[in-house]
Amino acid sequence: AYCREKAYLERALDIFERDHPGIRVVRMRPAFLFKRESASEQRRIFGGKFLPGPLARPELLPFLPDIPGLRVQALHTDDAAGAYRLAVRTEDARGPYNLAADPPVDAELLGEMTGARPVRLPRTAARSAIAAAWGLHLLPASPHLFDAVLRLPLMDCTRARAELGWRPVHTATEVLEEFLQGFQQGAGAATEPLRGRKVG
C-alpha cells in the first residue's frame, strides 16, 4: 500500500502539472531519512515494543543477515531539508529530484561499521521469519514492506546536483552511525512522534 500510494501521487502530480502549466511543481524523492532524534520513533515503527534500543550494540551482533538484493540508500534529514530550500530558491526548478547520500547501504557496509560478519540468508528464509513475527504481533513491519524494500531501485541524484547545486553534507555511513548512536541512547525530540525511549 505504501508503494502504491507513492505511485498514485506521482501520477496525480503528472496530471496536475499537465493541467496547470503556470504553476511550478517540484517533487522530492528522498532516500530513507535518518537523524539521531528519529531513532526512537523508527525503532517503534519498524522494530516494535520488543526491540530495546540499548541492546543494539555492535559487540552483541556476531553476524548480520546478508539478504540477496537488499541494498538501500540513506539520507540525513538536514540534507533533505537543504534540497527543499534550494528548490524553493531556484526559480526554474521543476519536476522530480532524487535525493540520496553515498554509498549505498548493504550488509557489507553495515558489517564494516559494526564489526559483525555478514552471513548469507536466503530471501525466503528472511521473509518467512518476518511474516511469522508479524503474524504473532511481535513486529509492526509487515512482510509486504520487506518485499517492497527488496524491489527499490538505486536512485541517480545527478539532476539534483546539476540543477539545484545540491550536495549532501553527510555520507550514508555518517548518517547511520549517528542514527545507531541515537538508537542505543533512546534519543528523541520534544514532539509526540519523536519522543524518546518510550516503547509501544
Buried (B, 14 or more C-beta within 10 A) or exposed (E): EEBEEEEEEEEEBBEEBEEEEEEBBBBEBBBBBBBBBBBBBBBBEEBBEEBBBEEBEEEEBEEBBBBEEBBBBBBBBEBBEBBBEBBEEBEEBBEBBBBBBEBBBBBEBBBEBBEBEBEEBEBEEBBEBBBEBBEEEEBBBBBBBBEBBBEBEEBEBEBBBEBBEBEBEBBBBBBBBBBBEBBBBBBBBEEEEBBBEEBE
